[in-house]
Amino acid sequence: MMIKIDLEKAFDRMEWSFVRSMLFSMGFHQDTIDLILSGISSTDVSLLFNGSQLEEFQPSRGLRQGDPISPYIFILCMEFLSTLIHRKCEKGDWTRVKASRSGPGFSHIFFADDLLLFASTSQKNTEAVSEVLEEFCQLTGQKINLAKSKIFFSANTSEEDKEKVVHHLGIAETSNLGKYLGFPILHNGRRRNDFQFVVERVQSKLAGWKSKCLSPAGRLVLLKAAVSPIPEYFMQCCKLPARVCDEVDRLVRDFLWGSTSNKKKIHLVGWSKITSPKELGGLGIFQANARNSALLAKLCWRIASSPDKPWAQMLISKYLTPARLGDGGKKLPASRIWAACKVGGAIFNKGLKWSVANGEMINAWEDFWLPSGPLRHQIEGPLTEGEDNISVKLFLGNRASISFNLPDTISKEIQGIPTAMNPDQKDILVWAYSKDGSFSLSSAYLLAKGLNLLNPVTTLGQWVWKSNTTPRIKFFFFGFVFIIASQPEKSLVQEVLT
């Protein structure tokens, strides 16, 4: 079972005595504790009654919302609830839930006052959950909002067990837990309108601005700062439907060029050019579908670089199994997150490059280990028998065994490849399009757009953003350059620009 807990007035009900005891147990110095509590308890509150301000009074508990330190103090206090749950799990009173037999178990997920509890459906687990919540509320002053809290049961749970749990906890059963941290918690497959709310949020954000009162440069700044983060938050671990991505792109295009439902305006520059970085002559706006794929590639990178994290262990143990990696694995059902990882995996694989150590694991011809790309893509003609499977270790150690001479440019690249002094050091995969080998979201976006990062193509508008003038004039020149460049006959202006 999964229990979504709603705390009633969580910040306002936190007892100061409990805050003091938690800070002391965390090892804070007494002077630091006194300083923190003096900031919390020195608050004066007054109420407005019928438009008149009543006499001020001092509260006896609660954390001020809006105070920068309040969320940190609240998170420290919630560690007490986490400790209580871990104790119950160690005693065997609370059984964790597993996504797979060999995967890690989960008992809870906390983010400030957003709580999700996981446990097996049994009388023993129900009593453990009830005892933990009762002790936590008694010491901290918190109160569970039973009307807003919900329990979701798996399909294998009997009706009798459901009734016992609901009656004991006093929390109603639900078939849909709604959202957690803005993400919809979905159960019954994928529906077409699951992410329609993303489009609605973008629409409501743009509706509050009057595009006709803003210059194109001003609209560009607002789109980058306030609109783009809305869909990107949900793109981090979900593949948005193509229809939703197209609708978001349409809203962004119309706002940028000042189009409304009543009056359409001409879009002077193509969308593919606008969604390129400024270094390549675009405006730096992101195409939704390509940005989604790039963010999912970052998710794959996080799984590969941090396999010891609990969430990564859960995905690896459930989906990276021999049964799923085989031919029949494509037909097996998968969660929405793993389906998204498959989409990002294509971009993730494109951006990987081998960092040479001893060279034993790298195919000298087919693998990407040179700065200019795979060696086979740069060499024409057939290879002799045995040459096609040669490793980089043998390739670098015995260049004379190759049946032909490599071009000078490639030979110089090979000479510049550093190798490990220790023969036992293994080759590793790094991100090809960054200086330090770490993941680069900007380069992943360009890969998702289908661009060749080894030989990027620039446009005429690249010089515009380097000019020393106001953003409004830069935007005017940006549109002017592309209009001139689109003319069929080369004019004098085109010759000057090129």
N, C-alpha and C positions, 0 to 999 in steps of 0.2 A: 504494500500500500504506500501511497505518497500523500503526505499531508501538507497542505499550504496554510501556514499560520499567519494570521493578521494580528498584529499587536495594536491595541487601542491607545492612541496618543503616546507612542513609544518614547519619544524624546521628553515629553512633558511629565511622564510618570516616573522617570528614573530617580531613585533615591540617592541623595548626596552621601549618606553613610555608606552605601554600597560602592559608590564611586571611590570613596576614600580607601575602603578595604581592598578593592581591586587594584588600585594604584600601588598600595603597599605590597600586595602579593606579587605584583609584576616587578618589584625591585626598585621602584622610584625612590629617590631621596626624599626625606621628610620635608625639606625646604621646597622642593619641586611640587610635592603634593599640596602643601599649604598655599603655594602660589597659584596652582591650578584651581583649587577649591575657592580661593578668594575671588577669582574671576568668575566662577560659576555662581557663587552665593551672594555676590554684591549687586544683584539685579533688583530694580524697583519696577513694579508693575502697576498700571492704573487701567481702569475699565471705562468705556464710553457707554453711558446710559441715557437714552433719549437725546443724544447729541451733546450731553454734558460729561465732562471728565470727572470721575470720582476720585476719592482720596487714594494716594499711592500706598501700596503695601508690599512687603517682601515675601516672595514664595518660599516654601520650605523644601521643594524638590524640583527636579526638571532640568533639562539642558536647553539652552537658547538655540533655536533653529536660526541659521544664518551666521552664527558664530563660527569662525574657521576651525576652532579646536573641538567643537561639539561632536562632529562625526567621528573623530579619532577616539575621543573618550567613549562614545557609544560602542564603537567596534571593540575596544578593550573590554568593556563590560559584557559584550556578547560572547567573549571567549569563555566566560563562566558557564554559559549554556553548552558550549561545545565540549568543555571539560566534563560536565555531567553526563553528556551522551556517550563520550568515550569510556567513562567509568562503567556505565551500564553495558556497553559492548564488550569490555574486557571481562566482566563478570559472567557474560553469557545471557543476560536478561534481555538484551536488545540485539536482534539478528539483522545484520546489514543486508542490503539488497544488491545483487550482482547482475550485470548485463550479460555475462557469460560465465561458464563454469570455472574457467581459469583466470578470469579477470578480477580486479580489485572490487571490494564491497564498499558501498556508500551508505552512510547513515544520515547525513544532513548536508545542506548547502546553505550558506549564509551570505548575504550581502546587505550589511547594515540591518535594517528591520524587515527585510524580505527573507522569509524563512521557508525552506522546504525540508521536510523530514521523510526519511525512507526507512521502512521496517517491514518484516514479514507479518502477514495477517494471522495473528494468534492472540490468545488471551494473555500470555506472558509478555509479548511485545506491547500489547495495548496498555497493560498495567505499567510497564517501564516508561512508555511515552507520557502517560498521565502523571506519574511520580516526578519525572524530570521537569515537566512544565509547571507542576504545582510548586515544587521547590524553587524553581527559577523565579516565578512570579512573586512568591512570598518574600524572597530576599531583595529583589530589585524594585518591587513596586509595580511591575508590569501587569497587564491584564489582557487575556486572550479574548479577542472579539469573535465569539462563537458564530455569530451570524454571517461574518465575512470569511471565516476559515472554511476550508473544504478538504474532503478526503476523496482520493481517486483509488479505486481498487482495480487489480488486474482481472482479466476475463476469466481466470481459473478460480476466483474466489467464490465460494458458495454464498447464497443469500442469507443463510443463517449466521455465518461468520461476519458478514457485512453488518447485519443488524446488531450483533453483540458489540462490535467496535464503535458503531455510531452511537449506540445507547451509552456506552461507557465513557466516551470522550465528549459527547454532546455536540459533535461537529457533523454537519450534514454531508451526505454523499453527493458526488457530482460526476458527470461523465466528461466534463471539460473544465480544466483548471484555469482556463483563460490565458493570461500572459505572465511571464516572469522576467523582470528587468526589460520589459518592452517586447520580448520575443514570445510569439504564440507557442503554447505548449500543445502540440497537436497529437492526436491519438489515432484517428481513423483515416489513415492514408493522406493523400494530398488532394486538396480542393482548389478549384480555379481561383477563388476569391480570397484565399488565405492571406495574401499580402496586398490586397487592394487598399488596406489602410495606409500603406506607404505612399501611394499616389494621393490619397486624401490629405495626408499631412503636408506633402509638398504643395498641394493646391491651397490649403489654408494658410501656409506660410507666405506664399506669393500673393494671396488675396489681400493681405494687410499692407501691401506696398502699391503705390501708384506709379506704374512704369513710365507714364508720360511726364512725370515730374522729375525723372532721373535721366541723366545722360547715359549712353550705352556703356561708358566706362564705369559709371556708378552701379549700373545693373550687373555688370560683370563681377564687381567686388562683392555685392550682396549674394550673388549666386554661389561664389566660391566659399564665402564665410558662413552663410546661414542655411543654404538649401542643400548643397552637396553632402554635408554630414548626415542628413536625415536618412537617405537610403543606404549610405555607406555603413551605418551602424548595424543594419540588418543583413548587409552583404557579407559581414565578417565570417559567418558560419552557415549561411543559407544561400541557395541558388534561387534568386528571384525569377519568376516566370518571365519569358521574353515579352509578353504583353505588358507587364508592369514596367519593365525596363524601357520599352518603346514609349510608354505613356509619360514616364519621367523625362525622357529625352525631349519629347514634344513640348512639355510644359516649360522646360529650361530654354529651348529654342525660341518659343513664342515670347517669353519674358525678355530674353536678351535683345530681340529685335523690336520689341514694343507691340507685338500682336496681341489682340484681344478676341473674345468670342464675337464681338460686333464688328471689328475692323481688323482685317489681316494686312500685314506689311510684308514687303519683300525681304527675304533672307539673302543678304548680299554675298555671303560666303558659305560654301558647302559645309555640312556638319562634320564630315571626316577631317576637314582641315581645321575647323574650330577646336575639335577635341584632341588636337596634337599639342604637345608642350610648346611653350614659347621659344625654347631653344631650337625647335624644328619649324617655327613659323606659325604656330597656332595660338589659341587664346588660353590654353591651360585648363579648359573645362574638360571634365571626364565623360566619356561615353559610358552609360550605365552598365551595359552588358559586359564590356571589356573590363571596366573597373571591378565588377562583381567577380569575374574570373581571376583577376590579379589578387584580390583580397582572399579568395579561396586558395590560391597558390601559396599565399603567406601562411594560411592555416596548415597546409601540407608541410611547409618548412618548419613550423613550430612543432608539429608531430615528430618530424625527423630529427630535429635538433634537441628536443626535450622529451625523449621517450619515457623518462622516469616520472613525469607528472601523472597524477592519478587519472585525469581525464584522457591523456594520451594512452596510458596503459589500458584503459577501458576500450578505446577504439581499436587499438592494436590487437588485444586479446580476442575481441569479438569478430573483427573483419579481416585481419591479416592472418588467416588460417589456411592450411593446405586445401580445405574444402572450398573456400571462397576464391583462392588464387588459381584454382583449376578452371577447366572449360565450363563446368556447370555452375561456377560461382556467380556468373552474371545473372542467372535466373533466380538466385536466392534473394529474399527481401532485405532491404537495407533501410536504415534510418535516414531522415532528411539530411542530417549532418554528413553522413558517409556518402550519400549521393552527391552532396556538394563537394566533398573532398575529391571525388572522381573527376568532377569538372575542373577543379583547380589543379589536379594532378597533371593534366596535359601541359599546362603552362609551367608548372613546377619542373617537369622533366626537361622542357626546352631550355630552361635557364641554368641547368646544372653543368658543371665542368669539373674534370678531374684535376686535382692538385697532385703533381707527381712527387712520390717519395722514393720507393724502390722500383716502381713501374711494373710490378708483377700483375696487377689487376686490370691494367689498361690495355685495350686493343689499339695498337699504334695507328691503324688506318680508320676505323669506324668511330672510335670514341672521341669526345671533345676534350682535348688537353692542350692544344695550341691556342694562342690568342686569336688567330684568324679562323678558328673553327676546325672541324674534323679534317684530317689530312686527306682522306679519300675524296672529299668534295673538291679538293684543289688539284688532284692528280687525275689525268685522263689516261685511258687505256687499261688493259687487263694486267693483273698481277700473276706472277708465277705461282706454281703449286707450293704451298707452305708459307708464302709471304702474307696471305690475307689474314692469318690468325696470329701473326707475330705480336708479342707484347712490347710495350715501350721499353722495358728493361733490356730485351734482346735487341731492339731497334737501336737504342742509344749505345749499347755495348759493342755492336758489330755492324756498323753502317756499311761496311764493304760487302756484306751479304746481299744488299739490295741490288736488284738487277738493272737499275737505272739511276741516273743522277738527279737529285732534287734541285729545283730552282734555287737561286741564291737567296731570294727573300725568305723562303721556307727554311733553308739551312740556317740562316741567321736567327730566325725565330726559335729553332730547335736548340741552338747554342745558348740562347738566353733563358732557357727553362732551367730553374734551379732544381736539383735533386738532393735527396737526403743522404747524409754521410753514413747513417745507420742503416744497414741492409735489412733490418727487421722492421723498420718503420713502414707502415702500410699507407697506400694511397687513400686519399679522402676526396669526397665530393664537396665542392663549394659552389657559391653562386658566381656565375661567369661574368656578370655585368656590374660588379662593384669592386672597388679597389681592395677591400679587406676580405672579400669572399663571403660576407654576410648578405642576407636577403635584401633586395632593393625593390620596393613596391613600385616605384616609377618605371623601372626597367621591365618589371613584370606586366605592367599596364601596356607598354609598347609591344611586348610579345603577344599579349592578348589581342591587340589591334592588328597583328599580322605583319608588323614591321621587322625588317632585318637590322638588328642592333649592331652587327659587325660592319654594316655599311649603310648607315641611316641616310635617308634622302631629305634634304632641307628644301624649303620653299622660299619664295621671294620675300615673304613677310618677316623673315628672321631678323633683319636689321632694324625693323620698326621699334622693337622693345628696347633696343640699346640706345635709341636716340634721346637726346637731352631736351625733353619737352614734357608737357602735361599729359596725364593718362587720356584725357579726352581727345587730344590731338593725335596721340599714338593710335587710338582706336579708329579715328577717321582715316589715317594713313593705312592702317591694316586693311580696312575694307576697300580703299582706293586701289591698293596694290593688286588685290585679287581680281577686282573688276577689270583692270587694265590687262592683267595676265590672261583673262579668259577670252579676250578679243581674238577672232580668227586670224586677222591680219596683224603682223607685227608693226606697231607704230613706233614713233620716235620716243615716246614715253617708256615703252617696253625696253627699247634698246638702252635707255639711260638707266632703268632699274636693274637690268641684267648686267 
